[in-house]
Amino acid sequence: MTKWQQSLLCTVLAWQLSGCALLSDMSRVDDGLDKTTISPQLPAKWQLDKQKNSLTAQPIDSNGLIDFIATDESLQHLMTLALAGNQSLQNQRLSVEIQAQRLSQSNAALWPSLSANVSANRRKANESFSESYSQGLGIDYELDLWGKLAASEQQANLQLMAATSQLHQTQLQLQADILTTWFDAIAVAQILVVYQERVKVSLENLAIIESGYQQGLNSALDVYLTRNELNSERALLASQQQSLLSTKRRLARLAADVEVSQIDLSADLPALVNQMPVGVPSDVIKSQPALQVSWYQMLGADANLAFAHKRRFPSLTIRGSADKGGSQFQQIVEGDIGWSLLANLTAPIFDAGRLKAEQKIAALQLRQAEQNYLNQLYQSLTDAQTAMSNESSLVAQLEATQKAQQNADSAMKLSFEQYRSGLVSYTTVLDAQNRAYSAKVAVIRLKNQLLANRIKLHLVLGGQTVLNHQSSTL
């Protein structure tokens, strides 16, 4: 048996003895620390009144939102620009690329590394010169005895999956923000029309009141009240014009700084006439990208704990090299090849508890990831149930406000007729007008709130139908 074979045999024997001493410690960790033990208790059904909410596990219906997106070219254009140029979305895409490269790094550690070298040396001593030349190849390979490198590769893969899910969540959130802001802009534009109508009516009222005052039919108080009402309406109109411009700018920013003048708000707010089936609570876990991000991050923390623990075990590296050289350059081409094989076993003996502390930190980070996942899970269930109950409340408010608007419109017309007949004071007319216009504005805002709540519900349930449909068509 040659010397290098004897050395290799001694190294392997030493590794086996060290491994036997650590097997019991490794088994204890595998049985406890590096395994996820969370078991969330999910509700079997949503906590809603069965008489008012008949929610089933049917596919989610868009209730007209998909048709609205598909037929509105301006909104489609904004969505396309946002998905292509939004900076937050681009940043998340780069994060996915970074994680993909880190996975490639982790995969490379499982393979041998090959290196080549060529060297030339010239040395002067005692007024004489000596030269030497060499070239060679070297290969290094670490045996993954305990699965340490595999754990690192698994962690990198889970981080890539988490980044990919985060990209999906960012896309859905961006689309939801654009759609919500789009409806906000339409609602603000419609309210602006109402305020313009209020100014127009106030101007007409002022002309009538001033004409009556000149004829001695109206008092000076009526004139002052009418002028005050007109100035108040003009102030509201100016404020609403600025609100519309701010909303359009916010929408343009989401769509990667599109020109505000390119935003067309001629569409009307779509009406939601049907209640949306939302399935069962467990559907949220299967479809929501944000929860998938937390889940992959938790699994990645588990793999990191395994890696931190296995770093405390011995590592065995095999190195082989082949080289040739001599005192003349042609000898590196014509000379004999020399080779060597080395097995290197290294094991931490004393590091003042550094590796143990790293393992403890990894275990605590895993517990943090578990609690973060559970917190996000239950928060998602709470948000879904809140959005469902909000929808029922908003529908009831909208129905009542629409009836109030009809009554207020009739009261406004009747009050002005009675005022011209001398039956009521002008204060009664102003009150009736304020009620009518306030009800009209309230109806617009409630329709917008209902749409925003429906979009939020779609998003918390995983961004299905409306948002996914829009993603597929683009």
N, C-alpha and C positions, 0 to 999 in steps of 0.2 A: 504494500500500500504506500503510495507516494505521500509526501509531506502535506500537500494541499488537500488531499483526500482525508488525511487524518485530522487536519484542522477543521474541515467542513463537518466531519462526523462529530467532533467535539462540540462544535457550535450548535448543531441540531440537537444533541443530547442536552446541552444546557438550556436550550429553548423549551424542550419538553418538560424538564424539571421545573422551570419557571412557570410554565403554563399550568402544571398540576397544582402549584401553590396558589394560583389565582382563580381556579375554576369555581370554587365555592363562592368567592366574592362576586364573580360575574353572574352566577345563577341567581344570587340574591337580587341584584339590580334588575335582571331580566324579568324576575317575578313581580317586581314592584315599581321601581322608579320610572323606567322608560316605557311604560305602557299606559295609554290613556284609559282612565276609569270612569269618565263622566257618563252619566245616564240621565239625560233630561227627561222630565215628566211632561209630556205634551198633552194638552187637552184633546179630548176625543171630538169635540165640536166647538163651534163658536158660541160665546156666551151672549146670545141675543134672544129677544122675545120671539118665540116661535109663531105667535099669532101675527106679528108684524113683519117677520123676516123669514121667508121660505128659501133658505140658501141650500143649494145642492152642489154636487160634485160635477156638474156639467162643465163643458169648456166655456171659458170666459167669453162673453159677448161684448163686442166693441160698442154697441148701441149707437151707431152712426158716426163715431169718431174716425174710424178707418176711412169711411166714404168721404168724410170732410177733408182729411189729409190728402186722399188720392185725387180729389177734384180741385184742390187749391194749389195752383202752380206757384204762387208766391211763397207759401209755406214750404213746399217741396224744395224750392230753390234755397231757402234759408237752411233747411236740414242738410242739404248736400254740401253747402259751404261750411257748415259747422263740423260735419263729420270729416271733412277734408282738411280744414285749417285751424280748428279750435286749439289754442295753445295747451290747455290742460289735457286735452285728449292726446295731442302729439307727445306731451311729456310722459304720459302713461304708456304710450306705445314704445318710447325709448326705454322705459323701465322694463318692459317685457323683453326687449332685445338684450338689455344688460343681463337679466336673469338667464336668458338663453346662453349667453357667452359664459356665465359662471357655471352653468350645467356642463358645458363643454370642458371647462377646466377640471371639474370634478370627475368627469368621465376619463379625462386624460391620465389622472392619477392611477387608474386601474390598469394602465398599459405600461410596458417597459419604455424607458427613454433611451434613445440612441444619440450619441454625440461623436463628433469627429474633431481631430486636432492635428495641426501641422505646426512645427516649431523649428526655429533656427537660432543658434546661439554662437556668438563669437566672443572669445575671452583672451585677454592679454595678461601674461605673467612672465616675469624675468625676460623682458624684451622679445618674447615669443608669443605667437598667436595660436590659439586652438579653436577649432570649429566643430559643431555638432548639429546634426539634423535628425528629425524624427517625425513620424506621422503615425496615427493610430485611431482606433475606434473604441468607444466605451459604451457599455450597456448597463443600465441600472434598473432593477425591478424589486419593488417592495411586495412581499407576499401578504395578502390581506387575510392574516391568520384569524382575526377576531371579527371580521366584517366592518372594521373601522372605516376603510375607504368606501365601502358600499353604503354605510350610514351617511357619509358625507355626500355621496352622489344622490342618495334618496332625499336628503334635505334640500339640495339644490334643485332637484326635480319638483319637489313640493313648493318651493319658493317660486319657481316658474309658473306652476299651476295657479298659485295665489295671485301672481302678477297678471296672468291672463284673465282670471275671474275679475280682478280689479279693473282691468281694461274694459271688460264687458259692462261692469257696473258703471264705470265712468261714461261709457257711451249711452247707456239707458238714462242716467241722470241728466246728461246733456240734452238728450232728446226731450225728456220730461220738462226740463227748465225752459227749453225753447217753446214747447207747446203751451206751457203755463203762461210764459211771458207773452206769447202771441195772443192768447185769449185775454190777458190783462190789457194789452194794447187795444184790442177790439172793444173791450168794455169801456176803457177810458175814452176812446173815440166816440162811442155811442153816448156816453154821459156828456161829452163835449157838445154833441148835437142838442142834447136836452138843455144845457146851459145857454146855448145860442138861441134856442127857442124861448127860454125864459127872458133873455135880454130883449128879444123882439117883442114879446108880449108886454113887457114892462114899458117899452117905448110907446106901444100903442095905447096902453093904459094912461101913460103920462099925457099923451096928446088929448085923449078924451077928457081927463080930469082938468087939465089946464083950460080946455075949451069950455067946459062946464063952469069953471071958476070965473072966467071972463064974462060969462052970461049970468053969473050970480047964482048958479045952481049948486056949486060945490064950495066947500070951505077951504081956507088956506091950509088947514091941517091935512086935508086929503092930498093937496099938492105936495106938501113936504113929505108925507108918507110915501107917495108914489116916487118922488125923486130919490128918497133914501133907498127904496126897494130897487130902483134901477141901478144905482151905484153899487149896491151890494151884489147884484147879479153880475155886473161887469167885473167886479173883483173875483167872484167865483169863476167866471169865464177865463180870466187871465191865469188864475191858478191851475185850472184844468188844462189849458193849453200847454203850460210848462210841464204838467204831469204827463201829458201825452208825449211830449218831446223826450222826457227822461225815460219813459218806458220804451220808446222806440230805440233810444240809444242803448239801453240795456239789452234789448233784443239784438241789435246790431253787433254788440260786443260778443254775445254768445255765438253769433254766426261769423266769427273771425273778422270783425270790424267791417262788415258790409256797409255800403252807403245808406244813411238813414232815408234818403229820398227814394231808394229802391224798395222800401217796405210798403206794400199795398195792404190797407186795412179795410177794404170795402166789403169783406165777408161779414156774415152775421154769426152770432154765437149759436152753435148747434144745441138742440134740445135733447136731453136725456129722458127718455120716456119709460125705460124698463130698468128694473133692478138687476144688478150684475151678479150672476152666480159666482161664488168665490171658492168652491171646493171645501176641503177640510183643512185644519191647521197644519197637518203634516206636509201639504203641498207647498207651503211657504219654504220649508227646508230644502225641498228638492229643486226649486226653481229660482230662488233669490241669489243673485251673484254675490251680494255683500256677505251673506251667510257662508257661501262657499269660500270666500276669501278667508274668513275667520277659521273655517274648518281646516283649510290647507295650512294656514299659519300654525294652527295647533299641532297638526301632524308634523310640520317642519320642526317645531320646538321639541317634539318627541324624538325625532331623528337626531337633532342636535344633542340631546341628552345622551343618547346611545353613543354618539361620536365622542363626547366629552368623557364618558366613562371608559371607553375602549382605548383612549389615549394613555391611560395609566398602565396598560399592558405592554409587554415587550413587543418590539417590532423587528422583523427579520428582513434584511435587504441583501440581495445578491447582486454582485457587481462583476462583470466580465469585461476584459479589455484585450485587444490585440494591437501590437505596434511593431514597428521596425525602424531602424535608424543607424547612424554611424557618423564618422567624422567627415565624410564627403557626401555631397548632395545626391550622387547617383546611387548611393547605398540605400537610400530610402525607397528606391524603386527595385533594386536588384537584391537587397539584403534579405536575410531570413526573417520570418515573422515570429515574434514572441507573443505569448498569450498568458493570461492569468485569470483566475476565478477566485472570488472572495465572497464569503458569507459573513455578514455583519449583524450581530444581535445586540440590540440596545434596549435597555429597560430603565425607567426612572427609579432611583433608589431614595434620594433625598432631594426634595425641592421646596421644603418649608411649607408644604400643604397647598402649593399653587394649583396643581392639577385637581386635587380634591375640592378646592374652592371653586374651580371652574365647573366641576360636575354639579356641585350644589347650586351654583348660579343657574346652570342649565335646567335643573329640576324645578327651581323656583320660577324660571321663565315659562316652563311648561304649565305650571299651575296658573300663572297669569294668563296664558293663552286660553286655557280651559275656561277661566272665569270670564274672559272677554267674549268667547264664543257663546257661553250661556247668557250673558247679559244682552248680547246682540240678538240672540234667538228670541228671548222673552220680550225684548223691546219691539221686535218685528211683529210678534203676535199681538202685542198691545196696540201698535200703530195700525195694524190691519183692522182690529175690532173697533178702534176709535174712528177710523175712516168709514167703516160700515155704518156705525151709529150716526156719524156726522151726516152721511148721505140721507138717511131717513129724516133727520132733523131739518136739513136744508130743503128737502123736497116739501116737507110740511110748511116751512116758512115761505117758500116760493109760492105755493098754492094760496096761502093766506094773503100774501102781499099782492099777488095779481088781482085777487078779489078786491083788496083795499084800493088798488090803483083804479079799478073800474068805478068804484064808488066815489073816489076822490075826483076823477075826471068829471063825473056827473055833477058833483057838488060844486066844482069850480065854475062850470058853465052856469049853473043855476044861481050861484051867489052873485055873479056879475050882472045877470039879468035882473035880479031882485034889487041890486044896488042902483041900477039905472032907473028902476021904478021907485026908488026911495024907501024900500022896505028894510034894508040892512045898511050898516055903515061900511065904509071902505076897508076898515080893519078886518071885517069878516071876509071880504074878497081876498085880501092878502093872505089870510090864514088858509083859505081854501086853495089858493094857487100853490102855496108852499107845500101843503099836504099832497097835492096832485103831482107836483114835480118830484118831491121827495120819494113818493111811492114809485114813480117811474124809474128813478135812479136806483132805488132799493131792488127793484126787479132785475135790473141789469147786473147789479153787483151779486145778487144771489145766484143768478145763472152762472156767472163767472166763478163764484165760490164752489158751486156744484161741479163744474168742469174741473177745477183745480183739485178738488177732493177726489174725483174719480181718477184723475191722473196719478195722484198720490197712492190711491188704492192699487192701481195697476202696478205701480213701481214697487210697493212693499210686497206684493204677491209675486214678484219676480220679473216685472216688466214685460209680461206676456201681451199678446194680441196687438194693441195699438202700437206700442213701441217696437216690438219685434217685427211686426208687419212693416213698419216704416223702415227698419234696418234692412229687411230683405228686399224691399223695392228699390232702395238706393244702392 
